[in-house]
Amino acid sequence: MDHPQFVEHTEPEAVFSLLSDDNRIAILRALWYSDEPLTFSELHDAVDITDSGQFNYHLNKLVSQFVAKSDDRYTLTAAGARVNGAIDAGSYTTSGSMEPMALEAACPTCGGNRTLGYEDEVARVECDSCDVAAEFTVPPSAFVNCERGEIPTVAGQYLRTIAERLANGFCWQCDGPVEQRVCRLSEAAMWEESDSDDGGIDSDLSDTPVVEYECLQCGMKPTAGLTFALVSAPAVVSFYHDRGVDIRDQSFWQFATFSDEQVRSDDPFRASATFTVDGDQLTVVVDDNLAVVETE
């Protein structure tokens, strides 16, 4: 069977230049807020462009890329919907920061105190006693109407969605396909980019297994702990469920740990992560492609 062919038929600069006029943004917003496709006159009435010819000019600029026309009615294309989603997310229009706040749960790796900070759309969790940290992007819209005390929970829920997208093989930034490999931390790109002698990653963690992801579309290369990567694995979900616990109700921060992970062998490569519920333990063993090969 032939593989589908996807060809970039328009330069990105040309596409995004279509959004440089506030009249066109108004058209996209009107379609976004409509519950059904709109006729030309209905759409014209919904935006503040009195001149019909000018309105028609701007609408035609959007058709095919951001607006679809069918049976004399207009609706958003997938790209048009994503533009509106980005506007509502505040990614391009909103900024914010937050002084680091203490997390209630201790660091699961060392028992130290952890803090959560937020600045420039990046949430960062740090421990005062070890190098285990988490850093990930969160759009401002995720925290709309949040009380300060709710922010750690919301940030953890957002991080969970990132983990699930990566587990399903997609980049959370561009939706491109993602490849993954399990390796020692000392073999990961993040180790090479750090300097453990100058406040970088602690050398005591060098043999810890981590999962490196690489997006084949945008090139993003996030790194995660093995426990984090296996949270949505069927064996783990079932282990919690069989003990009357919905893993979705658990604080995601408890899975940001290196304490229950180890490399078991190199040939073949095997690494494991252990989950604990009320004294019961499940150990999940994976190969270098993150495929589960054994559970204990």
FENSUL-V954608 format. One record per residue. N is the residue number from 1. PSI is psi in radians with two decimals (999 if undefined). Layout:
n=N psi=PSI
n=N psi=PSI
This chain:
n=1 psi=2.36
n=2 psi=2.51
n=3 psi=2.55
n=4 psi=2.55
n=5 psi=2.24
n=6 psi=2.07
n=7 psi=2.31
n=8 psi=1.87
n=9 psi=-0.10
n=10 psi=2.40
n=11 psi=2.42
n=12 psi=-0.65
n=13 psi=-0.68
n=14 psi=-0.67
n=15 psi=-0.85
n=16 psi=-0.35
n=17 psi=-0.38
n=18 psi=-0.35
n=19 psi=0.17
n=20 psi=-0.07
n=21 psi=2.30
n=22 psi=-0.41
n=23 psi=-0.64
n=24 psi=-0.63
n=25 psi=-0.67
n=26 psi=-0.67
n=27 psi=-0.79
n=28 psi=-0.68
n=29 psi=-0.63
n=30 psi=-0.74
n=31 psi=-0.59
n=32 psi=-0.71
n=33 psi=-0.09
n=34 psi=2.46
n=35 psi=-0.16
n=36 psi=2.86
n=37 psi=2.58
n=38 psi=2.52
n=39 psi=2.98
n=40 psi=-0.82
n=41 psi=-0.66
n=42 psi=-0.73
n=43 psi=-0.69
n=44 psi=-0.73
n=45 psi=-0.42
n=46 psi=-0.23
n=47 psi=2.80
n=48 psi=1.11
n=49 psi=1.79
n=50 psi=-0.61
n=51 psi=2.06
n=52 psi=-0.66
n=53 psi=-0.72
n=54 psi=-0.71
n=55 psi=-0.78
n=56 psi=-0.67
n=57 psi=-0.86
n=58 psi=-0.65
n=59 psi=-0.76
n=60 psi=-0.51
n=61 psi=-0.51
n=62 psi=-0.42
n=63 psi=2.37
n=64 psi=-0.75
n=65 psi=-0.90
n=66 psi=-0.27
n=67 psi=2.37
n=68 psi=2.49
n=69 psi=2.24
n=70 psi=2.25
n=71 psi=0.77
n=72 psi=0.41
n=73 psi=2.68
n=74 psi=2.49
n=75 psi=2.98
n=76 psi=2.51
n=77 psi=3.06
n=78 psi=-0.67
n=79 psi=-0.68
n=80 psi=-0.68
n=81 psi=-0.66
n=82 psi=-0.62
n=83 psi=-0.80
n=84 psi=-0.68
n=85 psi=-0.70
n=86 psi=-0.65
n=87 psi=-0.82
n=88 psi=-0.53
n=89 psi=-0.34
n=90 psi=0.18
n=91 psi=-0.55
n=92 psi=-0.12
n=93 psi=-0.19
n=94 psi=2.49
n=95 psi=2.82
n=96 psi=2.81
n=97 psi=2.85
n=98 psi=2.32
n=99 psi=2.45
n=100 psi=2.40
n=101 psi=2.58
n=102 psi=2.44
n=103 psi=2.47
n=104 psi=-0.78
n=105 psi=2.41
n=106 psi=2.82
n=107 psi=2.15
n=108 psi=-0.21
n=109 psi=-0.78
n=110 psi=-0.14
n=111 psi=0.10
n=112 psi=3.09
n=113 psi=2.40
n=114 psi=2.64
n=115 psi=2.67
n=116 psi=2.18
n=117 psi=2.81
n=118 psi=2.20
n=119 psi=2.45
n=120 psi=0.72
n=121 psi=0.30
n=122 psi=2.18
n=123 psi=2.39
n=124 psi=2.23
n=125 psi=2.22
n=126 psi=2.65
n=127 psi=2.49
n=128 psi=-0.04
n=129 psi=-0.23
n=130 psi=3.07
n=131 psi=0.02
n=132 psi=2.12
n=133 psi=2.81
n=134 psi=2.35
n=135 psi=2.23
n=136 psi=2.71
n=137 psi=2.46
n=138 psi=2.17
n=139 psi=2.62
n=140 psi=-0.54
n=141 psi=-0.40
n=142 psi=-0.42
n=143 psi=0.19
n=144 psi=2.32
n=145 psi=0.27
n=146 psi=2.37
n=147 psi=2.71
n=148 psi=-0.71
n=149 psi=-0.31
n=150 psi=-0.24
n=151 psi=-0.78
n=152 psi=-0.71
n=153 psi=-0.78
n=154 psi=-0.75
n=155 psi=-0.68
n=156 psi=-0.68
n=157 psi=-0.68
n=158 psi=-0.70
n=159 psi=-0.62
n=160 psi=-0.70
n=161 psi=-0.61
n=162 psi=-0.79
n=163 psi=-0.72
n=164 psi=-0.68
n=165 psi=-0.75
n=166 psi=-0.71
n=167 psi=-0.53
n=168 psi=0.01
n=169 psi=0.36
n=170 psi=2.53
n=171 psi=2.33
n=172 psi=-0.18
n=173 psi=-0.76
n=174 psi=-0.04
n=175 psi=0.18
n=176 psi=2.90
n=177 psi=2.53
n=178 psi=2.35
n=179 psi=2.71
n=180 psi=2.65
n=181 psi=2.59
n=182 psi=2.34
n=183 psi=3.06
n=184 psi=2.63
n=185 psi=-0.63
n=186 psi=-0.26
n=187 psi=-0.05
n=188 psi=2.72
n=189 psi=-0.61
n=190 psi=-0.50
n=191 psi=-0.75
n=192 psi=-0.52
n=193 psi=-0.15
n=194 psi=2.97
n=195 psi=1.73
n=196 psi=-0.33
n=197 psi=-0.08
n=198 psi=0.79
n=199 psi=0.27
n=200 psi=-2.56
n=201 psi=2.34
n=202 psi=2.28
n=203 psi=-0.34
n=204 psi=-0.32
n=205 psi=0.06
n=206 psi=-0.54
n=207 psi=0.06
n=208 psi=2.35
n=209 psi=2.39
n=210 psi=2.87
n=211 psi=2.15
n=212 psi=2.23
n=213 psi=2.60
n=214 psi=2.12
n=215 psi=2.20
n=216 psi=-0.10
n=217 psi=-0.95
n=218 psi=-0.19
n=219 psi=0.02
n=220 psi=2.44
n=221 psi=1.26
n=222 psi=2.72
n=223 psi=2.45
n=224 psi=2.75
n=225 psi=2.75
n=226 psi=-0.67
n=227 psi=-0.80
n=228 psi=-0.77
n=229 psi=-0.37
n=230 psi=0.06
n=231 psi=-0.65
n=232 psi=0.12
n=233 psi=2.43
n=234 psi=-0.70
n=235 psi=-0.65
n=236 psi=-0.80
n=237 psi=-0.76
n=238 psi=-0.68
n=239 psi=-0.80
n=240 psi=-0.76
n=241 psi=-0.73
n=242 psi=-0.29
n=243 psi=0.35
n=244 psi=0.42
n=245 psi=2.21
n=246 psi=1.97
n=247 psi=-0.39
n=248 psi=-0.33
n=249 psi=-0.11
n=250 psi=2.51
n=251 psi=2.23
n=252 psi=-0.34
n=253 psi=-0.37
n=254 psi=-0.30
n=255 psi=-0.03
n=256 psi=1.27
n=257 psi=2.68
n=258 psi=0.05
n=259 psi=-0.48
n=260 psi=0.59
n=261 psi=2.52
n=262 psi=2.67
n=263 psi=2.20
n=264 psi=-0.62
n=265 psi=2.86
n=266 psi=-0.46
n=267 psi=1.60
n=268 psi=2.79
n=269 psi=2.29
n=270 psi=2.37
n=271 psi=2.75
n=272 psi=2.72
n=273 psi=2.46
n=274 psi=2.31
n=275 psi=2.48
n=276 psi=2.29
n=277 psi=2.01
n=278 psi=0.73
n=279 psi=-0.33
n=280 psi=2.54
n=281 psi=2.53
n=282 psi=2.18
n=283 psi=2.18
n=284 psi=2.18
n=285 psi=2.30
n=286 psi=2.81
n=287 psi=-2.97
n=288 psi=-0.10
n=289 psi=0.17
n=290 psi=0.30
n=291 psi=2.32
n=292 psi=2.14
n=293 psi=-0.25
n=294 psi=2.58
n=295 psi=2.52
n=296 psi=999
